[in-house]
């Protein structure tokens, strides 16, 4: 799969989320609930791949990344267990296609940490594609462009 195909899939899944689950977006439910629904809509497009939410395993070990945390000195680097919002991968292999981090539009937290994590997923765990999605919350639900980490 290439970037254009994946972008089309993500947009189709987001369209379905907005169409079928606009109420949970309007109600500002927990981000995990929203990412779960999006993962369900993504799953039908990735035949032969696993689509998982907050999957924290790299084979049989906890999934770890080395990155700067926002609350420590800039020269401190730690290996931390990570729970990506959504991944498309083949379990128990090194085949990692897509990692998605989401943030609700109502979140006061900057997306910078998510972008740093996405970059680390690409470099350290060899994900082919990494995407940040800002999800519009409230009524009417706004749509935001997806952001690729290259």
The 8 nearest C-alpha neighbors of each residue, nearest first, counted from 0:
[[1, 4, 5, 2, 3, 96, 127, 45],
 [0, 2, 4, 3, 5, 6, 128, 127],
 [1, 3, 5, 4, 6, 0, 128, 7],
 [4, 2, 6, 5, 1, 7, 0, 8],
 [5, 3, 7, 1, 6, 2, 0, 8],
 [4, 6, 8, 2, 7, 3, 9, 1],
 [5, 7, 3, 9, 8, 4, 2, 10],
 [6, 8, 10, 4, 5, 9, 11, 3],
 [9, 7, 5, 11, 6, 10, 12, 4],
 [10, 8, 12, 6, 11, 7, 13, 5],
 [9, 11, 13, 7, 12, 8, 14, 6],
 [12, 10, 14, 8, 13, 9, 7, 15],
 [11, 13, 15, 40, 9, 14, 10, 41],
 [12, 14, 16, 10, 15, 11, 9, 17],
 [15, 13, 11, 17, 12, 16, 10, 18],
 [14, 16, 18, 12, 13, 17, 19, 11],
 [15, 17, 13, 20, 19, 14, 18, 37],
 [18, 16, 21, 14, 15, 20, 19, 13],
 [19, 17, 15, 16, 20, 21, 14, 13],
 [20, 18, 16, 15, 17, 21, 22, 14],
 [21, 19, 16, 22, 17, 23, 18, 24],
 [20, 22, 17, 24, 23, 18, 19, 25],
 [21, 23, 25, 20, 24, 26, 19, 27],
 [24, 22, 26, 25, 21, 20, 28, 27],
 [25, 23, 136, 21, 27, 22, 26, 137],
 [24, 26, 137, 22, 138, 23, 136, 27],
 [25, 27, 23, 24, 28, 22, 137, 136],
 [28, 26, 24, 25, 136, 23, 137, 29],
 [29, 27, 26, 23, 30, 24, 32, 33],
 [28, 30, 31, 32, 27, 33, 23, 103],
 [29, 31, 33, 32, 34, 28, 103, 102],
 [32, 30, 34, 33, 29, 35, 84, 52],
 [33, 31, 35, 30, 29, 34, 36, 28],
 [32, 34, 30, 36, 35, 31, 37, 29],
 [33, 35, 37, 31, 36, 32, 38, 30],
 [36, 34, 38, 32, 33, 37, 31, 52],
 [35, 37, 39, 33, 38, 34, 32, 40],
 [36, 38, 34, 40, 39, 35, 16, 41],
 [39, 37, 41, 35, 36, 40, 42, 34],
 [40, 38, 36, 42, 37, 41, 35, 43],
 [39, 41, 12, 37, 38, 42, 43, 36],
 [42, 40, 38, 39, 12, 43, 44, 37],
 [41, 43, 39, 44, 45, 40, 50, 38],
 [42, 44, 41, 45, 40, 46, 39, 38],
 [45, 43, 42, 41, 46, 8, 40, 12],
 [46, 44, 48, 42, 43, 47, 41, 49],
 [45, 47, 48, 44, 43, 42, 49, 50],
 [46, 48, 45, 49, 89, 88, 44, 42],
 [49, 47, 89, 45, 46, 88, 87, 50],
 [48, 50, 88, 87, 89, 51, 90, 47],
 [51, 49, 87, 86, 42, 38, 48, 88],
 [50, 52, 86, 85, 54, 49, 53, 87],
 [53, 51, 85, 84, 54, 35, 86, 83],
 [52, 54, 82, 83, 84, 55, 85, 51],
 [55, 53, 52, 82, 51, 56, 83, 86],
 [54, 56, 62, 82, 61, 81, 53, 57],
 [57, 55, 61, 62, 60, 58, 54, 59],
 [56, 58, 62, 60, 61, 59, 55, 91],
 [57, 59, 91, 60, 56, 92, 90, 93],
 [60, 58, 57, 56, 61, 91, 62, 55],
 [61, 59, 57, 56, 58, 62, 55, 63],
 [62, 60, 56, 55, 57, 63, 80, 59],
 [61, 63, 56, 57, 55, 80, 81, 60],
 [64, 62, 80, 79, 81, 78, 61, 65],
 [65, 63, 78, 79, 66, 119, 80, 81],
 [64, 66, 78, 77, 76, 79, 63, 67],
 [67, 65, 76, 77, 64, 68, 78, 119],
 [68, 66, 76, 75, 69, 73, 77, 65],
 [67, 69, 70, 71, 66, 112, 76, 77],
 [68, 70, 71, 67, 112, 72, 73, 111],
 [69, 71, 68, 72, 67, 73, 75, 112],
 [72, 70, 68, 69, 73, 75, 67, 74],
 [71, 73, 74, 75, 70, 69, 68, 67],
 [72, 74, 75, 71, 67, 76, 68, 69],
 [73, 75, 72, 76, 67, 71, 68, 77],
 [76, 74, 72, 73, 67, 77, 71, 68],
 [77, 75, 67, 66, 65, 74, 78, 68],
 [78, 76, 65, 79, 66, 75, 67, 68],
 [77, 79, 65, 64, 63, 66, 80, 76],
 [80, 78, 63, 64, 77, 81, 65, 66],
 [79, 81, 63, 62, 61, 64, 78, 82],
 [82, 80, 63, 62, 55, 79, 83, 64],
 [81, 83, 53, 55, 54, 84, 80, 62],
 [84, 82, 53, 85, 81, 100, 54, 86],
 [83, 85, 53, 100, 52, 99, 82, 34],
 [86, 84, 52, 99, 83, 51, 98, 53],
 [87, 85, 98, 51, 97, 50, 99, 88],
 [86, 88, 50, 97, 96, 49, 48, 98],
 [89, 87, 95, 49, 96, 48, 94, 90],
 [90, 88, 48, 94, 49, 92, 91, 95],
 [89, 91, 92, 88, 49, 58, 94, 93],
 [92, 90, 58, 89, 93, 57, 59, 94],
 [93, 91, 94, 90, 89, 58, 95, 88],
 [92, 94, 95, 91, 89, 125, 124, 90],
 [95, 93, 92, 89, 88, 96, 126, 90],
 [96, 94, 88, 126, 93, 97, 125, 87],
 [95, 97, 127, 126, 88, 87, 128, 94],
 [98, 96, 128, 87, 86, 129, 126, 127],
 [97, 99, 86, 129, 85, 130, 87, 128],
 [100, 98, 130, 85, 131, 129, 84, 86],
 [99, 101, 131, 84, 113, 83, 132, 130],
 [102, 100, 132, 133, 131, 99, 84, 103],
 [101, 103, 133, 134, 104, 132, 106, 100],
 [102, 104, 134, 105, 106, 133, 135, 136],
 [103, 105, 135, 106, 134, 136, 133, 102],
 [106, 104, 103, 107, 136, 135, 27, 102],
 [107, 105, 103, 108, 104, 102, 109, 110],
 [106, 108, 105, 109, 104, 103, 110, 102],
 [109, 107, 106, 110, 102, 111, 112, 105],
 [110, 108, 111, 107, 112, 106, 113, 102],
 [109, 111, 113, 112, 114, 108, 102, 131],
 [112, 110, 114, 109, 113, 115, 108, 116],
 [111, 113, 115, 114, 110, 116, 69, 109],
 [114, 112, 116, 110, 115, 111, 117, 100],
 [113, 115, 117, 111, 116, 112, 118, 110],
 [114, 116, 112, 118, 113, 117, 111, 119],
 [117, 115, 119, 113, 118, 114, 120, 112],
 [118, 116, 120, 114, 119, 115, 129, 113],
 [117, 119, 115, 121, 116, 120, 114, 122],
 [118, 120, 116, 122, 117, 121, 123, 115],
 [121, 119, 117, 124, 118, 123, 122, 126],
 [122, 120, 126, 125, 118, 119, 124, 123],
 [121, 123, 119, 125, 120, 124, 118, 126],
 [122, 124, 120, 119, 125, 121, 64, 65],
 [125, 123, 120, 126, 121, 122, 119, 95],
 [126, 124, 121, 122, 123, 127, 95, 120],
 [125, 127, 121, 95, 96, 128, 124, 97],
 [126, 128, 96, 125, 97, 121, 95, 129],
 [129, 127, 97, 126, 96, 98, 130, 121],
 [128, 130, 98, 148, 97, 117, 99, 147],
 [131, 129, 147, 99, 146, 148, 98, 132],
 [130, 132, 100, 146, 101, 99, 145, 147],
 [133, 131, 101, 145, 134, 146, 100, 130],
 [132, 134, 102, 103, 101, 104, 143, 135],
 [135, 133, 103, 104, 132, 102, 136, 143],
 [134, 136, 141, 104, 140, 142, 103, 133],
 [137, 135, 24, 140, 25, 27, 104, 134],
 [138, 136, 25, 140, 139, 24, 27, 26],
 [139, 137, 140, 25, 136, 141, 24, 26],
 [138, 140, 137, 141, 25, 136, 135, 21],
 [139, 141, 138, 135, 137, 136, 25, 142],
 [142, 140, 135, 139, 143, 136, 134, 137],
 [143, 141, 135, 140, 144, 134, 133, 17],
 [142, 144, 133, 145, 141, 134, 135, 132],
 [145, 143, 146, 142, 132, 133, 10, 131],
 [144, 146, 132, 131, 143, 147, 130, 133],
 [145, 147, 131, 130, 132, 144, 148, 133],
 [148, 146, 130, 129, 149, 131, 145, 128],
 [147, 149, 129, 130, 118, 146, 117, 114],
 [148, 147, 129, 118, 128, 121, 130, 127]]
